[in-house]
Amino acid sequence: MDIRLSWDLFIIVFFAVIIAYSFIIGKDRTLKVVIGTYLAILTADGIGNLFQQYLLPSIPSLQGDIGVQVLVLLKILVFIAVIVVIAVKGSFSVSIFANKELFAKVFVTFLFGFLNAGLIVSTILVFISGFSFVNGFYGMMTTTSFYYESELVRLMVDNYNIWFALPAIAFTGVSIFEENA
């Protein structure tokens, strides 16, 4: 069997790991991670934009491509750190489908694990592209080579708005469904 390392393989493995992790922590903590992911997106982008606006211009060694790379790395590290801190130490809880049958609980856990994986992967890819959510998303990522090398990367980036909206839509739908049941 010839297994080539590729961005497609990375994305598939990342989805599998996040979905498996969702089953380990359960549906309620998975939703906590989804909410934390939204907060992490805004936090990382805001801090990155402040760094770009105020610190980057004043550090001569960080001009040009190296500055862009440092900015991307900073955004990704802040993004991951905020998710971890909120997941582990966040002082709020979410509780859904407490009195539902096992199949419904498993389905909801899988659904939110999958949607959270899509949100995290697409956000990291957008950060790698150098785009900003706070300053505006300016189209497709065409500045990096792996955009052209991977069908899944293109799918994740081109449909970022869908990946961004679906967890919130699903959470709202599940909340309405649970309230009416």
C-alpha positions in Angstrom: 0.0 0.0 0.0 1.4 3.4 -1.0 0.5 6.0 1.5 1.5 9.5 0.6 1.6 12.3 3.1 -0.7 15.0 1.8 -2.9 17.8 3.0 -6.0 15.6 2.3 -4.6 12.9 4.6 -3.9 15.6 7.3 -7.4 16.9 7.1 -9.0 13.4 7.2 -6.8 12.5 10.2 -7.6 15.8 11.9 -11.3 15.2 11.5 -11.0 11.7 12.9 -9.1 12.9 15.9 -11.5 15.7 16.8 -14.5 13.4 16.3 -12.9 10.7 18.5 -12.0 13.4 21.1 -15.7 14.5 21.0 -16.8 11.0 22.0 -14.2 10.9 24.7 -15.3 14.2 26.3 -19.1 13.8 25.5 -21.7 15.9 23.8 -21.9 18.7 26.4 -18.2 19.3 26.6 -18.0 19.1 22.8 -20.5 22.0 22.6 -18.3 23.8 25.1 -15.4 23.3 22.8 -17.5 24.6 19.8 -18.4 27.8 21.7 -14.7 28.1 22.7 -13.7 27.7 19.1 -15.8 30.7 18.1 -14.3 32.8 21.0 -10.8 31.6 20.0 -11.3 32.7 16.4 -12.1 36.2 17.4 -9.4 36.3 20.1 -6.6 35.0 17.8 -7.6 37.3 15.0 -7.8 40.4 17.2 -4.5 39.7 18.9 -2.9 39.0 15.6 -4.2 42.2 14.0 -3.0 44.2 17.0 0.5 42.6 16.7 0.5 43.3 12.9 -0.6 46.9 13.4 1.6 48.0 16.4 4.5 45.6 16.9 5.4 44.2 13.5 6.2 47.6 12.0 8.6 48.5 14.9 10.6 45.3 14.6 13.0 45.5 11.6 13.9 41.8 11.7 10.2 40.9 11.2 9.6 42.7 7.9 8.5 40.9 4.8 7.8 37.2 4.6 9.2 36.4 8.0 6.8 38.8 9.6 3.8 37.2 7.8 5.0 33.8 9.0 5.3 35.0 12.6 1.9 36.6 12.4 0.3 33.4 11.1 2.0 31.3 13.7 0.9 33.7 16.4 -2.7 33.5 15.3 -2.7 29.7 15.2 -1.0 29.4 18.6 -3.4 31.9 20.3 -6.3 30.1 18.6 -5.3 26.7 19.9 -4.4 28.0 23.4 -7.8 29.8 23.8 -9.6 26.6 22.8 -7.6 24.5 25.2 -8.1 27.0 28.1 -11.8 27.3 27.6 -12.2 23.6 27.2 -10.3 22.8 30.4 -10.9 25.8 32.6 -14.0 27.5 31.1 -16.4 28.3 33.9 -19.6 27.6 32.0 -21.4 24.4 31.1 -23.7 23.3 28.3 -26.3 20.6 28.7 -28.4 19.2 25.9 -30.3 16.0 25.2 -29.9 14.9 28.9 -33.1 12.8 28.7 -32.8 11.4 25.2 -32.1 7.9 24.0 -28.6 6.7 23.3 -28.8 7.0 19.5 -29.7 10.7 19.7 -26.9 11.4 22.1 -24.4 9.6 19.9 -25.7 11.3 16.8 -25.5 14.8 18.4 -21.9 14.0 19.7 -20.8 12.9 16.2 -22.6 15.9 14.5 -20.9 18.5 16.7 -17.6 16.7 16.6 -17.7 16.8 12.8 -18.8 20.4 12.6 -16.2 21.5 15.2 -13.5 19.7 13.2 -14.6 21.5 10.0 -14.6 24.8 11.9 -11.2 24.3 13.4 -9.5 23.0 10.2 -11.0 25.7 8.0 -10.1 28.4 10.4 -6.4 27.3 10.6 -6.3 27.2 6.8 -7.7 30.7 6.6 -5.2 31.9 9.2 -2.4 30.3 7.1 -3.6 32.2 4.1 -3.1 35.5 6.0 -6.7 36.6 6.0 -8.4 38.3 8.9 -12.0 37.7 10.1 -12.1 41.0 12.1 -10.8 43.1 9.2 -12.8 41.1 6.6 -12.4 37.9 4.6 -11.3 38.9 1.2 -12.1 35.9 -1.0 -10.4 32.6 -1.6 -7.0 31.5 -0.5 -4.9 31.6 -3.6 -1.6 32.6 -2.0 -0.4 29.2 -0.8 0.5 26.3 -3.0 -1.4 23.6 -1.0 -4.6 25.4 -2.0 -4.0 24.1 -5.5 -2.5 20.7 -4.4 -5.5 19.5 -2.3 -9.1 19.2 -3.2 -10.0 19.1 0.5 -8.1 22.3 1.3 -10.0 24.0 -1.5 -13.3 22.6 -0.2 -12.6 23.8 3.4 -11.4 27.3 2.3 -13.9 28.0 -0.4 -16.8 27.0 1.9 -15.4 28.6 5.0 -18.6 30.6 5.6 -20.6 27.4 5.6 -18.2 25.7 8.1 -18.3 28.9 10.2 -22.1 29.0 10.2 -23.1 25.3 10.5 -22.1 24.7 14.2 -24.2 27.7 15.3 -27.1 26.7 13.1 -27.0 23.1 14.4 -26.8 24.3 18.0 -29.8 26.6 17.4 -31.7 23.7 15.7 -30.9 21.2 18.5 -31.9 23.8 21.1 -35.3 24.4 19.4 -35.8 20.6 18.9 -35.0 19.8 22.5 -37.2 22.7 23.8 -40.2 21.4 21.8 -39.7 17.7 22.6 
